[in-house]
Amino acid sequence: MRDEDFTVLLHILSMAVAIDEFPDDFPDAIEHGFAVPGGLPELARALAAHSFTETTALLTAIAYFGSNAAAQEIARKELVKRRQRLPIWLQDLREAKVADDPTLLPIPESGLVYLLLGVSFVGGDYLTLFLYLDGDFDGGIRDGAIFQESVSETLDMFSDVVGEALPVQDIKPADARAVIEHGLAVQAPRFNDPESAWPDWLPFTRWVATYLLPEGGEVDDSWFEPTSDADAYDDFVEEVSEMNAARVGGFDELENLDQEPLPDEAFAWAGVPEDLREIVTELLDLLDQCADELPGLEERVEFRTAFRRFLARLATVGQKVLRRRASVTNTACAIAWAVLKANDAFELRVLSAKDLAEWFGINAVPIQRGQTLIEAIGGERVDGDIFLATPGLLTGATRTHIDMFQARIESDSFEAMFRGQFRDLGSCDHDWHDDDGGGHYYGDDFVPHAYDNDDDDDAEPESHVPGAALGAAIKEWNQANPGQRVRHVPGMTARHMETMRPYLLEEGLDLDNLEGWDIDAMNHVMARATDRYNLDLFTPRGIARERAVDAMREVTSLLLTPDLPRFSRFVESQIVPESIDDSQAEVSSVIGMGLTLLDLALTGRNPDAPRRFAGEVPVLVTKAKGRGVAAEIIELAAQGTAFASLDHLSITHGGLNLLHGVLLAVASAARHWAGSTQESHAEVIPKLIS
């Protein structure tokens, strides 16, 4: 209720109504306490029986956003009696107004039209409702999002990025209502996007149309132009083929690509100028040693040959960059990084860019130097992808992957599958990088590729809104407004799918041979494999566990000191959703390990824990977040079921709240342990967290 971003609470309130209206979109709602068996009327009665600020807010949502007359009547009668102080925008919700002229933004040749509608609230709060209308589904609404900028500011930002005026069209408020009501009535299929906030926003959208916009409008059929499935498939094949050709040097090379391993080949000294022989010799020695010794590197002979070929090409056609003053070590590391990344060597996380930098004895890979060297030999680096423009620098495995992927997308079976799933995805152009740069979903079918965007880039993940130029605009919006991200058509990286491969194979699904599999069967297998993968994800091993241990020990010490400012800064900067180079602890690792350690300590399975420890741990008194979550975790851990309750805890509290609850629960256990044994916190922390 105190969140500075009012749209957070608005989202919750709209979703509370959506859960009742669209139970298929929230299959676990009742099990996890988000809904009641009797539906919205029963929920309204339950809320009416408990007079709190939170229940008053939910009753307000039912009264305004609901479509169940019985539930609305119960809510309205109860609200007359309530005296709790709600946020002013919610208290005076009936005073909200449409602030700007509704605007349509058609995306050429995509079938999609965006409707932008500004809404202002008492107290100065403002949002833009952003709806996705699909001409391939008769103008049906397929998704929706919320911005906290005005419609004009949003469009100006898009125009600045695209570099030209957008084809916007202002429409009458009454026509906007007709468009929304028609779009809701069509019931178009959702985008296959697990991060979509639709139908969460549907009840709010309906309320905006019904109560804030006038009646009497019309829908102009010319606003929505269907697209062709054939065009979409051809465009996709053309775009991916161009990327594959860029990797190997052209379409002729792609068509005649062989899969033989690179030979064990001596360095080609022919053409190397005399004045560069000394530095080339030093670089060659370092690169050969790297190929022989770098931990985790496979195909050592092939990579040694690729390193040598890159260096030889640099010494003949890119001599200028070698004559510049630069560290030999940095240059050698940059060459190795360019070759390894072009061959997807970092994808499986057996080897990371950090490992490479550590082997060369430097703090980080000199990526800018690497880009200079890549361009000097005629290659390019685009959006994190490295195209060396020759098959001679790619290993046999990499060329095999490219060749098989190209054959796959050109096959009749893939074309049939693509066309069958096309309408479920939406007829639109796409920037074919997914959030991590490694693959895409067409319907529920994953198509991996090797154009990874990770390991070395600090840039925000790309966003996905149909339309290439507008996609770039959305990306810039996300970078400028990290709390208001717009994301569409997320995929998984190729390395993640490689990680999933053994789980899928155990279920009988081979990603390289999808013949005979239908979408429902693939969904079923993927769900089972993902459950097992997620279990492993929250059970860190190796370097990931070491980072989690270090982070949790530091956080526990800061909570017990207490030093909350440093605690907050540490959590924000050192516990991250994903650490590409394993330099930071990951949220999933910290949560999973923390729950496991608490299970062990509070049930006597940690041999160092004091007796009579279970069930006696009070939650640390602190201003840090998560006390309620921590209390629940401690109660579960006393029964040895904290880790087993991970799914329930994640869904109930969300990732960030759960992380804070775990950290606070561990600190509470450490403090209680120290009090029981008269040991110092410094003595207890490594015994509890090990």
TIMAR-339288 format. One record per residue (C-alpha): residue number from 1; residue in three letters; z, x, y. Coordinates in steps of 0.5 Angstrom, whole numbers, always signed. Layout:
N
PT num residu     Z     X     Y
PT NUM    ala     Z     X     Y
...
END
This chain:
690
PT num residu     Z     X     Y
PT   1    met    +0    +0    +0
PT   2    arg    +1    +6    +5
PT   3    asp    -6   +10    +3
PT   4    glu    -9   +11   +10
PT   5    asp   -16   +10    +7
PT   6    phe   -15    +2    +7
PT   7    thr   -21    +1    +2
PT   8    val   -17    +4    -4
PT   9    leu   -13    -2    -3
PT  10    leu   -19    -7    -2
PT  11    his   -22    -4    -8
PT  12    ile   -16    -5   -13
PT  13    leu   -15   -12   -10
PT  14    ser   -23   -14   -11
PT  15    met   -23   -11   -18
PT  16    ala   -16   -15   -20
PT  17    val   -21   -21   -19
PT  18    ala   -27   -18   -23
PT  19    ile   -23   -16   -29
PT  20    asp   -22   -24   -30
PT  21    glu   -29   -26   -28
PT  22    phe   -32   -20   -32
PT  23    pro   -28   -19   -38
PT  24    asp   -34   -15   -42
PT  25    asp   -34   -10   -37
PT  26    phe   -26    -9   -37
PT  27    pro   -25    -9   -45
PT  28    asp   -18    -6   -45
PT  29    ala   -15   -10   -39
PT  30    ile   -11   -14   -43
PT  31    glu    -8    -8   -47
PT  32    his    -7    -4   -41
PT  33    gly    -3    -9   -37
PT  34    phe    -9   -10   -32
PT  35    ala   -10   -18   -34
PT  36    val    -6   -23   -38
PT  37    pro    -9   -28   -44
PT  38    gly    -9   -34   -39
PT  39    gly   -14   -31   -34
PT  40    leu   -13   -31   -27
PT  41    pro    -9   -38   -26
PT  42    glu    -4   -35   -31
PT  43    leu    -4   -28   -27
PT  44    ala    -3   -32   -21
PT  45    arg    +3   -36   -24
PT  46    ala    +6   -29   -26
PT  47    leu    +5   -26   -19
PT  48    ala    +8   -32   -16
PT  49    ala   +15   -31   -20
PT  50    his   +16   -25   -17
PT  51    ser   +16   -24    -9
PT  52    phe   +14   -17    -7
PT  53    thr    +9   -14    -2
PT  54    glu    +5   -12    -8
PT  55    thr    +5   -19   -11
PT  56    thr    +3   -22    -4
PT  57    ala    -3   -17    -4
PT  58    leu    -5   -19   -10
PT  59    leu    -4   -27    -9
PT  60    thr    -8   -26    -2
PT  61    ala   -14   -23    -6
PT  62    ile   -14   -28   -11
PT  63    ala   -14   -33    -5
PT  64    tyr   -20   -30    -2
PT  65    phe   -24   -27    -7
PT  66    gly   -23   -31   -13
PT  67    ser   -28   -36   -16
PT  68    asn   -23   -40   -20
PT  69    ala   -20   -46   -16
PT  70    ala   -14   -47   -20
PT  71    ala   -12   -40   -19
PT  72    gln   -14   -40   -12
PT  73    glu    -9   -46   -11
PT  74    ile    -3   -43   -14
PT  75    ala    -4   -37   -10
PT  76    arg    -5   -41    -3
PT  77    lys    +1   -45    -4
PT  78    glu    +5   -39    -6
PT  79    leu    +3   -35    +0
PT  80    val    +5   -40    +5
PT  81    lys   +12   -38    +3
PT  82    arg   +12   -31    +3
PT  83    arg   +14   -27    +9
PT  84    gln   +12   -20    +6
PT  85    arg    +9   -15   +12
PT  86    leu    +2   -13    +9
PT  87    pro    -3    -8   +12
PT  88    ile    -6   -12   +19
PT  89    trp   -13   -12   +16
PT  90    leu   -10   -15   +10
PT  91    gln    -5   -20   +13
PT  92    asp   -11   -22   +18
PT  93    leu   -17   -22   +13
PT  94    arg   -20   -29   +15
PT  95    glu   -21   -25   +22
PT  96    ala   -26   -20   +19
PT  97    lys   -33   -21   +22
PT  98    val   -40   -18   +20
PT  99    ala   -40   -12   +26
PT 100    asp   -48   -10   +25
PT 101    asp   -54   -13   +24
PT 102    pro   -56   -13   +16
PT 103    thr   -61    -8   +15
PT 104    leu   -66    -7    +9
PT 105    leu   -68    +0    +7
PT 106    pro   -74    -1    +2
PT 107    ile   -75    +6    -2
PT 108    pro   -82    +6    -3
PT 109    glu   -85    +6   -10
PT 110    ser   -79    +5   -13
PT 111    gly   -77    -2   -14
PT 112    leu   -71    -1   -10
PT 113    val   -68    -4    -4
PT 114    tyr   -62    -3    -1
PT 115    leu   -58    -8    +4
PT 116    leu   -53    -5    +9
PT 117    leu   -48    -9   +12
PT 118    gly   -42    -7   +17
PT 119    val   -36   -11   +16
PT 120    ser   -30   -10   +21
PT 121    phe   -23   -12   +20
PT 122    val   -17   -13   +25
PT 123    gly   -14    -7   +27
PT 124    gly   -20    -3   +28
PT 125    asp   -22    -2   +20
PT 126    tyr   -29    -2   +19
PT 127    leu   -33    -1   +13
PT 128    thr   -41    -1   +11
PT 129    leu   -42    -5    +4
PT 130    phe   -48    -2    +1
PT 131    leu   -52    -6    -4
PT 132    tyr   -57    -4    -9
PT 133    leu   -63    -9   -10
PT 134    asp   -68    -8   -16
PT 135    gly   -75   -11   -15
PT 136    asp   -76   -10   -22
PT 137    phe   -70   -15   -23
PT 138    asp   -73   -21   -18
PT 139    gly   -68   -18   -13
PT 140    gly   -62   -18   -17
PT 141    ile   -56   -13   -15
PT 142    arg   -55    -8   -20
PT 143    asp   -49    -4   -16
PT 144    gly   -45    -3   -10
PT 145    ala   -41    +2    -6
PT 146    ile   -37    +2    +0
PT 147    phe   -38    +7    +6
PT 148    gln   -33    +8   +12
PT 149    glu   -38    +9   +17
PT 150    ser   -42    +4   +21
PT 151    val   -49    +2   +19
PT 152    ser   -53    +6   +24
PT 153    glu   -49   +12   +23
PT 154    thr   -50   +12   +16
PT 155    leu   -58   +11   +17
PT 156    asp   -58   +16   +23
PT 157    met   -55   +21   +18
PT 158    phe   -60   +19   +13
PT 159    ser   -66   +20   +18
PT 160    asp   -63   +27   +20
PT 161    val   -63   +30   +13
PT 162    val   -70   +26   +11
PT 163    gly   -73   +29   +18
PT 164    glu   -76   +22   +19
PT 165    ala   -75   +15   +21
PT 166    leu   -73   +11   +15
PT 167    pro   -77    +4   +14
PT 168    val   -71    +0   +16
PT 169    gln   -72    -7   +17
PT 170    asp   -66   -12   +21
PT 171    ile   -66   -19   +18
PT 172    lys   -62   -25   +20
PT 173    pro   -55   -26   +18
PT 174    ala   -57   -32   +14
PT 175    asp   -62   -29   +10
PT 176    ala   -57   -23    +8
PT 177    arg   -53   -29    +5
PT 178    ala   -59   -31    +2
PT 179    val   -61   -25    -1
PT 180    ile   -54   -23    -3
PT 181    glu   -53   -30    -7
PT 182    his   -60   -29   -10
PT 183    gly   -58   -22   -12
PT 184    leu   -51   -24   -15
PT 185    ala   -55   -31   -19
PT 186    val   -60   -26   -22
PT 187    gln   -55   -22   -26
PT 188    ala   -59   -16   -26
PT 189    pro   -56   -11   -32
PT 190    arg   -52    -6   -29
PT 191    phe   -54    +2   -28
PT 192    asn   -51    +6   -34
PT 193    asp   -46    +9   -30
PT 194    pro   -39   +10   -32
PT 195    glu   -37   +12   -25
PT 196    ser   -40    +6   -22
PT 197    ala   -36    +1   -18
PT 198    trp   -39    -5   -20
PT 199    pro   -37   -10   -21
PT 200    asp   -31    -8   -18
PT 201    trp   -34   -10   -11
PT 202    leu   -37   -16   -13
PT 203    pro   -32   -21   -11
PT 204    phe   -31   -18    -5
PT 205    thr   -39   -18    -4
PT 206    arg   -39   -25    -6
PT 207    trp   -33   -27    +0
PT 208    val   -37   -23    +5
PT 209    ala   -43   -27    +4
PT 210    thr   -39   -34    +3
PT 211    tyr   -34   -33    +9
PT 212    leu   -37   -28   +14
PT 213    leu   -45   -30   +14
PT 214    pro   -48   -37   +16
PT 215    glu   -52   -41   +11
PT 216    gly   -59   -43   +12
PT 217    gly   -63   -37   +10
PT 218    glu   -69   -35    +6
PT 219    val   -71   -29    +1
PT 220    asp   -77   -26    +3
PT 221    asp   -81   -24    -4
PT 222    ser   -85   -19    +0
PT 223    trp   -78   -15    +0
PT 224    phe   -78   -13    -7
PT 225    glu   -84   -10   -10
PT 226    pro   -84    -9   -18
PT 227    thr   -86    -2   -20
PT 228    ser   -89    +0   -27
PT 229    asp   -86    +3   -33
PT 230    ala   -92    +7   -34
PT 231    asp   -92   +11   -27
PT 232    ala   -84   +12   -28
PT 233    tyr   -85   +16   -35
PT 234    asp   -91   +19   -33
PT 235    asp   -88   +22   -27
PT 236    phe   -82   +24   -31
PT 237    val   -86   +28   -36
PT 238    glu   -90   +31   -30
PT 239    glu   -83   +33   -26
PT 240    val   -80   +36   -32
PT 241    ser   -86   +40   -34
PT 242    glu   -87   +43   -28
PT 243    met   -80   +46   -28
PT 244    asn   -81   +48   -35
PT 245    ala   -88   +51   -33
PT 246    ala   -84   +55   -27
PT 247    arg   -79   +58   -32
PT 248    val   -85   +61   -36
PT 249    gly   -90   +63   -31
PT 250    gly   -95   +57   -31
PT 251    phe   -98   +51   -35
PT 252    asp  -102   +56   -39
PT 253    glu   -96   +60   -41
PT 254    leu   -92   +54   -43
PT 255    glu   -98   +51   -47
PT 256    asn   -98   +58   -51
PT 257    leu   -91   +59   -51
PT 258    asp   -89   +63   -57
PT 259    gln   -82   +63   -60
PT 260    glu   -81   +70   -63
PT 261    pro   -75   +74   -61
PT 262    leu   -76   +80   -56
PT 263    pro   -77   +87   -59
PT 264    asp   -73   +93   -59
PT 265    glu   -77   +96   -53
PT 266    ala   -76  +102   -49
PT 267    phe   -76  +102   -42
PT 268    ala   -83  +103   -39
PT 269    trp   -83  +109   -34
PT 270    ala   -90  +108   -32
PT 271    gly   -91  +106   -25
PT 272    val   -84  +108   -23
PT 273    pro   -84  +112   -16
PT 274    glu   -81  +119   -17
PT 275    asp   -76  +118   -11
PT 276    leu   -73  +112   -15
PT 277    arg   -72  +115   -22
PT 278    glu   -65  +117   -20
PT 279    ile   -62  +110   -18
PT 280    val   -67  +107   -24
PT 281    thr   -63  +112   -29
PT 282    glu   -57  +110   -27
PT 283    leu   -58  +102   -27
PT 284    leu   -61  +103   -34
PT 285    asp   -55  +106   -37
PT 286    leu   -51  +101   -34
PT 287    leu   -55   +95   -36
PT 288    asp   -56   +98   -43
PT 289    gln   -49   +99   -44
PT 290    cys   -47   +92   -41
PT 291    ala   -52   +89   -47
PT 292    asp   -49   +93   -52
PT 293    glu   -41   +92   -50
PT 294    leu   -41   +85   -46
PT 295    pro   -36   +81   -50
PT 296    gly   -39   +74   -52
PT 297    leu   -46   +76   -51
PT 298    glu   -51   +74   -57
PT 299    glu   -58   +77   -58
PT 300    arg   -56   +84   -55
PT 301    val   -63   +87   -57
PT 302    glu   -67   +82   -54
PT 303    phe   -62   +82   -47
PT 304    arg   -63   +89   -47
PT 305    thr   -70   +89   -47
PT 306    ala   -70   +83   -42
PT 307    phe   -65   +88   -38
PT 308    arg   -70   +93   -38
PT 309    arg   -76   +89   -37
PT 310    phe   -73   +86   -31
PT 311    leu   -71   +93   -28
PT 312    ala   -78   +96   -29
PT 313    arg   -81   +90   -26
PT 314    leu   -77   +91   -20
PT 315    ala   -78   +99   -20
PT 316    thr   -86   +98   -19
PT 317    val   -87   +91   -15
PT 318    gly   -80   +90   -12
PT 319    gln   -79   +98   -10
PT 320    lys   -77   +96    -3
PT 321    val   -70   +93    -5
PT 322    leu   -68   +99    -9
PT 323    arg   -69  +103    -3
PT 324    arg   -64   +99    +1
PT 325    arg   -57  +102    +1
PT 326    ala   -53   +98    -4
PT 327    ser   -48   +99   -10
PT 328    val   -51  +101   -16
PT 329    thr   -46   +97   -20
PT 330    asn   -47   +91   -16
PT 331    thr   -55   +91   -17
PT 332    ala   -54   +92   -24
PT 333    cys   -49   +86   -25
PT 334    ala   -54   +82   -21
PT 335    ile   -60   +84   -25
PT 336    ala   -56   +82   -31
PT 337    trp   -53   +76   -28
PT 338    ala   -60   +74   -27
PT 339    val   -63   +75   -34
PT 340    leu   -57   +72   -37
PT 341    lys   -57   +65   -33
PT 342    ala   -65   +65   -33
PT 343    asn   -63   +65   -41
PT 344    asp   -58   +59   -40
PT 345    ala   -53   +65   -43
PT 346    phe   -47   +62   -39
PT 347    glu   -48   +55   -42
PT 348    leu   -43   +55   -48
PT 349    arg   -38   +58   -44
PT 350    val   -37   +63   -49
PT 351    leu   -39   +68   -44
PT 352    ser   -38   +66   -36
PT 353    ala   -40   +70   -30
PT 354    lys   -33   +72   -29
PT 355    asp   -33   +76   -35
PT 356    leu   -40   +79   -33
PT 357    ala   -36   +81   -26
PT 358    glu   -30   +84   -30
PT 359    trp   -34   +88   -35
PT 360    phe   -38   +91   -29
PT 361    gly   -31   +92   -25
PT 362    ile   -32   +88   -19
PT 363    asn   -29   +81   -17
PT 364    ala   -35   +77   -17
PT 365    val   -42   +77   -19
PT 366    pro   -46   +79   -13
PT 367    ile   -51   +72   -13
PT 368    gln   -54   +74    -6
PT 369    arg   -56   +81    -8
PT 370    gly   -59   +77   -15
PT 371    gln   -63   +72   -11
PT 372    thr   -66   +78    -7
PT 373    leu   -68   +82   -13
PT 374    ile   -70   +75   -17
PT 375    glu   -75   +74   -11
PT 376    ala   -77   +81   -11
PT 377    ile   -80   +81   -18
PT 378    gly   -84   +74   -16
PT 379    gly   -78   +69   -19
PT 380    glu   -74   +64   -15
PT 381    arg   -68   +61   -15
PT 382    val   -68   +53   -13
PT 383    asp   -61   +49   -13
PT 384    gly   -58   +54   -18
PT 385    asp   -64   +54   -23
PT 386    ile   -67   +61   -24
PT 387    phe   -74   +61   -25
PT 388    leu   -76   +68   -27
PT 389    ala   -84   +66   -28
PT 390    thr   -85   +70   -34
PT 391    pro   -84   +69   -41
PT 392    gly   -83   +76   -42
PT 393    leu   -76   +76   -39
PT 394    leu   -74   +70   -44
PT 395    thr   -71   +71   -51
PT 396    gly   -74   +67   -57
PT 397    ala   -68   +62   -57
PT 398    thr   -69   +60   -50
PT 399    arg   -77   +60   -51
PT 400    thr   -76   +56   -57
PT 401    his   -71   +51   -53
PT 402    ile   -76   +50   -48
PT 403    asp   -82   +49   -53
PT 404    met   -78   +44   -57
PT 405    phe   -76   +40   -50
PT 406    gln   -83   +40   -48
PT 407    ala   -86   +37   -54
PT 408    arg   -80   +32   -55
PT 409    ile   -81   +29   -48
PT 410    glu   -89   +29   -49
PT 411    ser   -88   +25   -56
PT 412    asp   -90   +18   -58
PT 413    ser   -83   +17   -60
PT 414    phe   -80   +19   -54
PT 415    glu   -85   +15   -49
PT 416    ala   -83    +9   -53
PT 417    met   -76   +10   -53
PT 418    phe   -76   +12   -45
PT 419    arg   -80    +5   -44
PT 420    gly   -75    +1   -48
PT 421    gln   -70    +4   -44
PT 422    phe   -73    +4   -37
PT 423    arg   -71    -3   -35
PT 424    asp   -64    -2   -36
PT 425    leu   -64    +5   -32
PT 426    gly   -68    +2   -26
PT 427    ser   -75    +3   -24
PT 428    cys   -74    +9   -19
PT 429    asp   -75   +16   -18
PT 430    his   -70   +21   -19
PT 431    asp   -68   +28   -17
PT 432    trp   -67   +30   -24
PT 433    his   -61   +34   -24
PT 434    asp   -55   +31   -26
PT 435    asp   -48   +32   -23
PT 436    asp   -47   +38   -26
PT 437    gly   -55   +40   -27
PT 438    gly   -56   +40   -34
PT 439    gly   -59   +33   -37
PT 440    his   -60   +26   -36
PT 441    tyr   -59   +19   -39
PT 442    tyr   -65   +14   -40
PT 443    gly   -61    +8   -42
PT 444    asp   -56   +11   -47
PT 445    asp   -61   +17   -49
PT 446    phe   -59   +24   -47
PT 447    val   -64   +29   -45
PT 448    pro   -62   +36   -45
PT 449    his   -65   +41   -41
PT 450    ala   -63   +48   -39
PT 451    tyr   -63   +48   -31
PT 452    asp   -56   +49   -30
PT 453    asn   -52   +49   -23
PT 454    asp   -46   +51   -25
PT 455    asp   -42   +58   -26
PT 456    asp   -44   +61   -20
PT 457    asp   -45   +56   -15
PT 458    asp   -39   +53   -10
PT 459    ala   -44   +47    -8
PT 460    glu   -42   +40    -9
PT 461    pro   -45   +37   -15
PT 462    glu   -51   +33   -13
PT 463    ser   -51   +26   -12
PT 464    his   -56   +21   -15
PT 465    val   -59   +15   -11
PT 466    pro   -66   +13   -13
PT 467    gly   -72   +16    -8
PT 468    ala   -72   +24    -7
PT 469    ala   -72   +24    +0
PT 470    leu   -66   +19    +1
PT 471    gly   -63   +23    -5
PT 472    ala   -62   +29    -1
PT 473    ala   -59   +25    +5
PT 474    ile   -54   +22    +0
PT 475    lys   -52   +29    -2
PT 476    glu   -51   +31    +5
PT 477    trp   -47   +25    +6
PT 478    asn   -42   +27    +0
PT 479    gln   -41   +34    +3
PT 480    ala   -39   +31    +9
PT 481    asn   -35   +26    +7
PT 482    pro   -32   +28    +0
PT 483    gly   -27   +22    +0
PT 484    gln   -33   +17    +0
PT 485    arg   -38   +20    -5
PT 486    val   -44   +16    -7
PT 487    arg   -46   +18   -15
PT 488    his   -51   +15   -19
PT 489    val   -54   +16   -26
PT 490    pro   -49   +22   -28
PT 491    gly   -51   +26   -34
PT 492    met   -48   +32   -38
PT 493    thr   -50   +39   -37
PT 494    ala   -53   +42   -43
PT 495    arg   -47   +46   -45
PT 496    his   -43   +40   -45
PT 497    met   -48   +37   -50
PT 498    glu   -48   +44   -54
PT 499    thr   -41   +43   -54
PT 500    met   -41   +36   -57
PT 501    arg   -47   +38   -62
PT 502    pro   -42   +40   -68
PT 503    tyr   -38   +33   -67
PT 504    leu   -44   +29   -67
PT 505    leu   -47   +33   -73
PT 506    glu   -41   +31   -77
PT 507    glu   -42   +24   -75
PT 508    gly   -50   +25   -78
PT 509    leu   -53   +25   -71
PT 510    asp   -58   +31   -70
PT 511    leu   -60   +32   -62
PT 512    asp   -66   +35   -64
PT 513    asn   -68   +30   -69
PT 514    leu   -67   +23   -66
PT 515    glu   -72   +19   -70
PT 516    gly   -70   +13   -74
PT 517    trp   -64   +12   -69
PT 518    asp   -63    +6   -65
PT 519    ile   -59    +6   -58
PT 520    asp   -53    +2   -61
PT 521    ala   -52    +7   -67
PT 522    met   -53   +12   -62
PT 523    asn   -47    +9   -58
PT 524    his   -43    +8   -64
PT 525    val   -43   +15   -66
PT 526    met   -43   +18   -59
PT 527    ala   -36   +14   -58
PT 528    arg   -33   +17   -64
PT 529    ala   -35   +24   -62
PT 530    thr   -33   +23   -55
PT 531    asp   -26   +21   -57
PT 532    arg   -25   +27   -62
PT 533    tyr   -28   +32   -56
PT 534    asn   -23   +29   -51
PT 535    leu   -18   +30   -56
PT 536    asp   -20   +38   -56
PT 537    leu   -21   +38   -49
PT 538    phe   -14   +36   -47
PT 539    thr   -12   +41   -52
PT 540    pro   -13   +48   -49
PT 541    arg   -14   +54   -53
PT 542    gly   -15   +62   -51
PT 543    ile   -16   +63   -43
PT 544    ala   -16   +56   -41
PT 545    arg    -9   +55   -44
PT 546    glu    -7   +62   -41
PT 547    arg    -9   +59   -34
PT 548    ala    -5   +53   -36
PT 549    val    +1   +56   -38
PT 550    asp    +1   +61   -31
PT 551    ala    -1   +55   -27
PT 552    met    +5   +50   -30
PT 553    arg   +10   +56   -29
PT 554    glu    +8   +57   -22
PT 555    val    +8   +50   -20
PT 556    thr   +15   +49   -24
PT 557    ser   +18   +54   -20
PT 558    leu   +16   +51   -14
PT 559    leu   +18   +44   -15
PT 560    leu   +25   +47   -17
PT 561    thr   +26   +52   -11
PT 562    pro   +24   +47    -8
PT 563    asp   +18   +49    -4
PT 564    leu   +14   +43    -3
PT 565    pro    +8   +45    +2
PT 566    arg    +7   +51    -3
PT 567    phe    +7   +46    -9
PT 568    ser    +2   +42    -6
PT 569    arg    -3   +47    -4
PT 570    phe    -2   +51   -11
PT 571    val    -4   +44   -14
PT 572    glu   -10   +43   -10
PT 573    ser   -13   +50   -10
PT 574    gln   -11   +52   -17
PT 575    ile   -11   +46   -22
PT 576    val   -18   +44   -21
PT 577    pro   -22   +38   -25
PT 578    glu   -27   +44   -28
PT 579    ser   -26   +51   -28
PT 580    ile   -33   +54   -29
PT 581    asp   -31   +61   -29
PT 582    asp   -24   +60   -32
PT 583    ser   -21   +63   -26
PT 584    gln   -17   +57   -25
PT 585    ala   -13   +52   -29
PT 586    glu   -16   +45   -31
PT 587    val   -13   +39   -30
PT 588    ser   -14   +36   -37
PT 589    ser   -11   +43   -40
PT 590    val    -5   +42   -36
PT 591    ile    -4   +35   -37
PT 592    gly    -5   +36   -45
PT 593    met    -1   +42   -45
PT 594    gly    +5   +39   -41
PT 595    leu    +5   +33   -45
PT 596    thr    +5   +37   -52
PT 597    leu   +11   +42   -49
PT 598    leu   +15   +36   -47
PT 599    asp   +14   +32   -54
PT 600    leu   +16   +39   -57
PT 601    ala   +22   +40   -53
PT 602    leu   +25   +33   -53
PT 603    thr   +25   +32   -60
PT 604    gly   +28   +39   -62
PT 605    arg   +21   +42   -65
PT 606    asn   +22   +47   -59
PT 607    pro   +27   +52   -63
PT 608    asp   +29   +55   -56
PT 609    ala   +31   +48   -53
PT 610    pro   +38   +46   -53
PT 611    arg   +41   +41   -58
PT 612    arg   +42   +34   -55
PT 613    phe   +36   +35   -51
PT 614    ala   +32   +29   -52
PT 615    gly   +33   +22   -48
PT 616    glu   +38   +26   -43
PT 617    val   +33   +28   -38
PT 618    pro   +33   +25   -31
PT 619    val   +27   +26   -27
PT 620    leu   +28   +31   -21
PT 621    val   +30   +28   -14
PT 622    thr   +24   +30   -10
PT 623    lys   +19   +27    -5
PT 624    ala   +13   +30    -9
PT 625    lys    +9   +24   -12
PT 626    gly    +9   +22   -19
PT 627    arg   +17   +20   -20
PT 628    gly   +15   +13   -24
PT 629    val   +10   +17   -28
PT 630    ala   +15   +22   -30
PT 631    ala   +20   +18   -32
PT 632    glu   +15   +14   -37
PT 633    ile   +13   +21   -40
PT 634    ile   +20   +23   -41
PT 635    glu   +21   +17   -45
PT 636    leu   +15   +17   -49
PT 637    ala   +16   +25   -50
PT 638    ala   +23   +23   -53
PT 639    gln   +20   +19   -58
PT 640    gly   +15   +25   -59
PT 641    thr    +9   +20   -57
PT 642    ala    +7   +23   -50
PT 643    phe    +1   +26   -52
PT 644    ala    -1   +21   -57
PT 645    ser    +0   +16   -51
PT 646    leu    -5   +20   -47
PT 647    asp   -11   +15   -47
PT 648    his    -6    +9   -44
PT 649    leu    -3   +14   -39
PT 650    ser   -10   +16   -36
PT 651    ile   -12    +9   -36
PT 652    thr    -6    +6   -33
PT 653    his    -4   +12   -28
PT 654    gly   -11   +15   -27
PT 655    gly   -12   +23   -27
PT 656    leu    -9   +25   -21
PT 657    asn    -2   +21   -21
PT 658    leu    -2   +23   -29
PT 659    leu    -2   +30   -27
PT 660    his    +3   +30   -22
PT 661    gly    +7   +26   -27
PT 662    val    +7   +31   -32
PT 663    leu    +8   +37   -27
PT 664    leu   +14   +33   -25
PT 665    ala   +17   +31   -32
PT 666    val   +16   +39   -34
PT 667    ala   +20   +41   -28
PT 668    ser   +25   +36   -29
PT 669    ala   +26   +38   -37
PT 670    ala   +27   +45   -34
PT 671    arg   +32   +44   -29
PT 672    his   +36   +40   -35
PT 673    trp   +35   +45   -40
PT 674    ala   +38   +50   -35
PT 675    gly   +44   +46   -33
PT 676    ser   +45   +45   -41
PT 677    thr   +45   +52   -42
PT 678    gln   +47   +55   -36
PT 679    glu   +41   +59   -36
PT 680    ser   +37   +61   -29
PT 681    his   +31   +57   -28
PT 682    ala   +27   +64   -29
PT 683    glu   +30   +64   -36
PT 684    val   +28   +57   -38
PT 685    ile   +21   +56   -35
PT 686    pro   +18   +61   -40
PT 687    lys   +22   +58   -46
PT 688    leu   +19   +51   -44
PT 689    ile   +12   +53   -42
PT 690    ser    +9   +58   -47
END
